[in-house]
């Protein structure tokens, strides 16, 4: 059915409001960027969306129930006009640019009018400067409100005093690890670095499996291994069987026909993406979709140096990696989840007597160190020394924790089964 509304081009404000009505999580994710004056004649609808969200949580049904009967048709048309959720950031920028253009035009008209009327130029300039300084570009997120910020912080601390568990992040159940990290915290970006075959992938898979078992939504972007290899490692870990024998079909049939079939359901709740040559923007887009559709708590990117990033003028060797890290850290905050990136270390680590990696050994260390909230470096002495008295011990050196303590924890690593456990477990 054609109406006057769909015969003309849908306006940005209509499409944006339609997106909020169609998917309320989009409003909650972007409301800090919005203000009523962006929506012109539809300011009433924006206020209605605000009201419903504050009182009961935004829903289309909630908006319809509070809307005047003669305006419900508008809600339906706007909702139908929302066809692509990925356009929301563009729509917000467009509305801000339109508002800024209107403000500048109004200012220019006032300047011309007052000048023509013979008003004192010094007075006009001072007034125009004062007004101009209140304007903000379309990229601005708006001025913060210190009073509100302090009140929100104070409210959080009061809740924390009542329930100290709120101070903890995503707990893995590995006691030494949880003790030093207090859990993997939401909105943090961590980097796990180690030399080849030291146990980086096993370490991250162990974390993913444990958090998945605890009910957290996990995603893994594997730029090194294909899905089949990832699932094989995960299942060998869950079944606690020899990885090599499992992947080559040499175990007893009941491991595949009974135990694997029983355990495979748990893997279906873990999102694994093995697309090659992806960019940080691709990863962030997928994270947004996962957050809206099924929730997202913990993300692994294996590994950082393989994430593609378009070159820019005057790029040096580490500039692209630094941008990747900044984008991933920003995504952790945007999606309110923990993002863990795996990193290679340079060959120089093997040329020293003490081969435990340092932060400076990370490939592109400057960009990583600046962005990472947490840096953990893995080391196994038995990798280099067959006669080591620390066989099967994985050292995890927390060389940086922006909001936590530093130090080394030791975990038991079984390379044949790809499992990592508390040492007391053995």
C-alpha positions in Angstrom: 0.0 0.0 0.0 1.4 3.4 -1.0 1.0 6.3 1.3 2.1 9.9 1.3 4.9 8.8 3.6 6.5 6.1 1.5 6.0 8.0 -1.8 8.7 10.5 -0.6 12.2 9.8 0.6 12.5 8.7 4.2 14.2 11.4 6.3 17.2 10.5 8.5 15.3 11.3 11.7 12.4 9.0 10.6 14.7 6.1 9.7 16.7 6.5 13.0 13.6 6.6 15.2 12.3 3.6 13.2 15.4 1.7 14.0 14.9 2.4 17.7 11.3 1.2 17.5 12.4 -2.0 15.6 15.4 -2.8 17.8 15.3 -1.1 21.2 18.9 -2.2 22.0 20.1 0.3 19.3 18.6 3.1 21.3 20.3 2.0 24.5 23.6 1.7 22.7 23.5 5.2 21.2 21.4 7.3 23.5 24.5 9.0 24.9 25.0 10.6 21.5 21.5 11.9 21.1 19.5 15.0 22.1 15.9 16.0 21.4 16.8 18.9 19.1 18.1 16.4 16.5 14.6 15.2 15.7 12.8 18.4 14.7 9.0 17.8 14.3 9.4 14.3 15.7 10.8 15.5 19.0 7.6 14.3 20.6 8.4 10.7 19.6 12.0 10.9 20.9 10.7 12.2 24.2 8.2 9.3 24.3 11.0 6.8 23.6 13.0 8.3 26.4 10.1 8.1 28.8 9.3 4.4 28.1 12.9 3.4 28.3 13.4 5.1 31.7 10.2 3.8 33.2 10.0 0.2 31.9 12.7 -0.4 29.4 12.1 0.5 25.7 9.8 -1.7 23.6 7.7 -1.1 20.6 4.6 -2.3 22.5 5.4 0.2 25.3 5.6 3.1 22.9 2.4 2.2 21.1 0.5 1.9 24.5 1.5 5.5 25.4 1.0 7.0 21.9 -2.0 9.0 20.8 -4.2 6.9 18.5 -3.8 9.3 15.6 0.0 8.9 15.7 0.2 5.1 15.8 0.3 5.1 12.0 3.5 7.2 12.1 5.1 4.6 14.4 4.2 1.8 12.0 5.6 3.7 9.0 8.8 4.6 10.8 9.3 1.1 11.9 8.9 -0.2 8.3 11.4 2.4 7.1 14.2 0.9 9.2 15.9 -1.5 6.8 19.5 -1.6 7.9 20.8 -1.4 11.5 24.3 -0.7 10.3 23.1 2.8 9.1 22.5 4.0 12.6 25.9 5.6 13.2 25.6 7.3 9.7 22.1 8.5 10.5 23.3 10.1 13.8 26.2 11.8 12.1 23.8 13.1 9.4 21.4 14.6 11.9 24.3 16.2 13.8 25.6 17.7 10.6 22.2 19.0 9.7 21.8 20.6 13.1 25.3 22.1 12.9 24.6 23.5 9.4 21.4 25.1 10.6 23.2 26.6 13.6 25.9 28.1 11.4 23.4 29.4 8.9 21.4 31.1 11.7 24.6 32.6 13.1 25.6 33.9 9.7 22.2 35.5 9.1 22.3 37.1 12.5 25.8 38.4 11.8 24.7 40.0 8.5 21.6 41.5 9.9 23.3 43.1 12.9 26.1 44.4 10.7 23.8 45.9 8.2 21.8 47.6 11.0 25.1 49.4 12.0 25.6 47.7 15.4 29.1 48.0 16.9 31.4 45.4 15.2 33.3 44.7 18.4 30.1 43.8 20.3 28.9 41.7 17.3 32.2 39.8 17.2 32.3 39.1 20.9 28.7 37.9 20.9 29.3 35.7 17.8 32.5 34.2 19.4 30.6 33.3 22.5 27.9 31.6 20.5 30.4 29.8 18.2 32.2 28.3 21.1 29.0 26.6 22.2 28.7 24.7 18.9 30.1 21.2 18.5 31.1 19.2 15.5 29.1 16.3 14.3 31.8 13.9 15.7 31.4 15.2 19.2 29.7 13.0 21.8 28.5 16.1 23.7 29.6 17.7 26.9 29.8 15.4 29.9 27.9 16.1 33.1 30.3 15.9 36.1 27.4 16.0 38.6 25.7 13.0 37.0 28.9 11.2 36.6 29.8 11.5 40.2 26.3 10.5 41.3 26.5 7.4 39.1 30.0 6.5 40.5 28.7 7.0 44.1 25.7 4.8 43.4 28.0 2.1 42.1 30.2 2.2 45.1 27.2 2.0 47.5 26.1 -1.1 45.6 29.6 -2.5 45.8 29.6 -2.1 49.5 26.4 -4.1 49.7 27.6 -6.8 47.2 31.5 -7.0 46.9 31.1 -9.6 44.1 30.3 -6.7 41.8 34.0 -5.8 41.8 34.8 -9.1 40.0 34.9 -9.8 36.3 34.3 -13.0 34.4 35.6 -15.7 36.7 37.2 -18.8 35.0 37.4 -21.1 38.0 41.2 -21.3 37.6 42.0 -20.0 41.1 45.5 -18.6 40.6 44.3 -16.8 37.5 41.1 -15.4 39.0 43.1 -14.4 42.1 45.5 -12.1 40.2 43.0 -10.7 37.7 39.8 -10.7 39.8 38.2 -12.1 36.6 38.4 -10.8 33.1 36.8 -7.4 33.4 34.2 -6.1 31.0 35.3 -3.1 28.8 39.0 -4.2 29.1 41.3 -5.2 26.3 43.9 -7.8 27.2 46.8 -9.2 25.1 48.3 -12.6 25.6 51.8 -13.0 24.1 54.1 -16.0 23.7 56.5 -17.7 21.4 55.2 -20.3 19.0 53.8 -23.5 20.5 54.0 -22.1 24.0 50.3 -22.6 24.6 48.5 -19.4 23.5 45.7 -21.1 21.8 45.3 -23.7 24.5 45.2 -20.9 27.1 42.5 -19.0 25.3 40.4 -22.1 24.5 40.5 -23.1 28.2 39.2 -19.6 29.1 36.5 -19.7 26.5 35.3 -23.2 27.5 35.2 -22.3 31.2 33.4 -19.1 30.6 31.0 -20.8 28.3 30.2 -23.4 30.9 29.5 -20.6 33.4 26.9 -19.2 31.0 28.8 -16.4 29.4 28.5 -15.7 25.7 31.8 -16.1 24.0 33.1 -15.5 20.5 36.4 -16.5 18.8 37.9 -14.9 15.7 40.5 -17.3 14.4 42.8 -16.0 11.7 45.2 -18.9 12.1 43.1 -22.1 12.4 40.0 -23.2 10.7 36.8 -24.0 12.6 37.3 -27.7 12.3 40.7 -27.4 14.1 39.3 -25.1 16.8 36.4 -27.5 17.5 38.8 -30.5 17.6 41.0 -28.8 20.2 37.9 -27.8 22.2 36.5 -31.3 22.2 39.9 -32.9 23.1 40.0 -30.5 26.1 36.4 -31.3 27.2 36.9 -35.1 26.8 40.4 -34.9 28.3 41.8 -37.2 25.6 45.0 -37.2 23.5 44.5 -34.5 20.8 46.6 -36.2 18.2 44.8 -39.5 18.6 41.4 -37.8 18.7 41.9 -35.8 15.5 43.1 -38.8 13.6 40.2 -41.0 14.6 42.4 -43.5 16.6 40.5 -43.4 19.9 37.9 -46.1 20.9 34.6 -45.6 19.1 32.7 -44.7 22.2 34.7 -41.4 22.5 33.2 -40.3 19.2 29.8 -42.0 19.1 28.8 -41.3 22.8 31.0 -38.8 24.6 31.6 -36.4 21.7 27.9 -36.5 20.7 26.9 -35.7 24.3 29.4 -32.9 24.7 29.1 -31.2 21.3 25.9 -29.3 22.3 28.0 -27.1 24.5 30.1 -26.0 21.6 27.1 -24.7 19.7 26.8 -21.7 22.0 30.3 -20.5 21.1 30.6 -18.3 18.0 33.7 -19.2 15.9 34.6 -17.1 12.9 37.6 -18.4 10.8 37.3 -15.8 7.9 40.8 -15.0 6.6 42.1 -11.5 6.0 39.5 -9.7 8.1 39.9 -6.2 9.4 39.3 -4.8 12.9 36.2 -3.1 11.5 34.8 -6.5 10.4 35.4 -7.9 13.8 33.7 -5.0 15.5 30.7 -5.2 13.2 30.2 -8.9 14.0 30.6 -8.1 17.7 27.8 -5.5 17.5 25.5 -8.0 15.7 26.3 -10.7 18.3 25.7 -8.3 21.2 22.3 -7.4 19.9 21.1 -10.8 18.9 22.4 -13.2 21.5 24.6 -11.2 24.0 28.4 -11.0 24.2 30.7 -11.3 27.2 34.1 -12.5 26.1 35.9 -12.3 22.7 39.2 -13.8 21.5 41.1 -12.6 18.4 43.8 -15.0 17.3 46.0 -13.3 16.5 46.5 -9.5 16.3 49.3 -9.3 13.8 47.1 -11.1 11.2 44.3 -8.5 11.4 44.3 -6.4 8.3 44.3 -2.6 8.5 44.3 -0.2 5.6 47.5 1.8 5.4 47.6 5.5 6.0 50.1 8.2 5.0 53.3 8.2 7.1 52.5 4.8 8.5 55.4 3.1 10.2 55.7 -0.6 11.0 53.6 -0.5 14.1 51.0 2.1 13.2 48.5 -0.3 11.6 48.7 -2.7 14.6 48.2 0.2 17.0 45.0 1.2 15.2 43.8 -2.4 15.3 44.4 -2.5 19.1 42.6 0.9 19.6 39.6 -0.3 17.7 39.4 -3.5 19.6 39.7 -1.7 22.9 37.0 0.7 21.9 34.8 -2.3 21.0 35.2 -3.8 24.4 33.8 -0.6 25.9 31.0 -0.3 23.3 29.9 -3.9 23.7 30.5 -4.0 27.5 32.6 -7.2 27.1 36.2 -8.4 27.5 38.3 -8.6 24.4 41.5 -10.7 24.4 44.0 -10.5 21.6 46.8 -13.0 21.0 50.2 -11.7 20.0 53.4 -13.1 18.5 56.7 -12.3 20.1 59.9 -11.5 18.1 62.7 -14.0 17.5 64.9 -12.0 19.9 63.4 -13.7 22.8 65.2 -17.0 21.9 68.6 -15.3 21.7 68.7 -14.5 25.4 69.7 -16.8 28.2 66.4 -16.2 30.0 63.8 -16.8 27.4 60.8 -15.5 29.3 59.2 -12.9 27.1 59.0 -9.2 28.0 56.5 -6.6 26.9 59.1 -5.2 24.6 59.3 -8.6 22.8 55.7 -8.4 21.5 55.6 -7.8 17.8 54.5 -4.1 17.5 54.9 -3.7 21.3 54.5 0.1 21.4 51.0 0.0 19.9 50.0 -3.0 22.0 51.4 -1.6 25.3 49.6 1.7 24.9 46.2 0.2 24.2 46.1 -3.0 26.3 44.6 -2.9 29.8 46.2 -6.2 30.6 49.3 -7.9 29.1 50.0 -11.6 30.0 53.1 -13.3 28.8 53.3 -17.1 28.6 56.3 -19.3 29.2 57.1 -23.0 29.6 60.5 -24.0 30.8 60.2 -27.5 29.5 59.8 -26.2 26.0 63.5 -25.2 26.1 64.9 -27.5 28.8 64.0 -31.2 28.6 65.5 -31.7 32.1 63.4 -28.9 33.6 62.0 -29.5 37.1 58.9 -27.6 35.9 57.5 -30.1 33.4 54.0 -29.3 32.4 54.0 -25.9 34.2 52.7 -22.9 32.3 53.9 -19.6 33.7 51.5 -16.6 33.1 53.4 -13.4 33.8 51.0 -10.4 34.2 53.4 -7.7 33.1 50.7 -5.0 32.9 47.4 -4.6 34.6 46.0 -1.2 34.4 43.7 -1.8 37.4 45.3 -4.8 39.1 48.4 -6.3 40.5 51.4 -7.6 38.6 53.0 -11.0 39.1 53.4 -14.6 37.8 50.9 -17.4 38.3 51.6 -21.1 37.5 49.1 -23.4 35.9 49.3 -27.1 34.9 49.4 -27.5 31.1 48.8 -30.9 29.4 49.9 -30.4 25.9 48.6 -33.8 24.7 45.0 -33.0 25.8 45.3 -29.2 25.4 44.0 -28.7 29.0 45.0 -26.1 31.5 44.2 -26.7 35.2 45.1 -25.5 38.7 48.2 -27.3 39.8 46.4 -28.7 42.8 44.1 -30.5 40.4 46.9 -32.9 39.7 
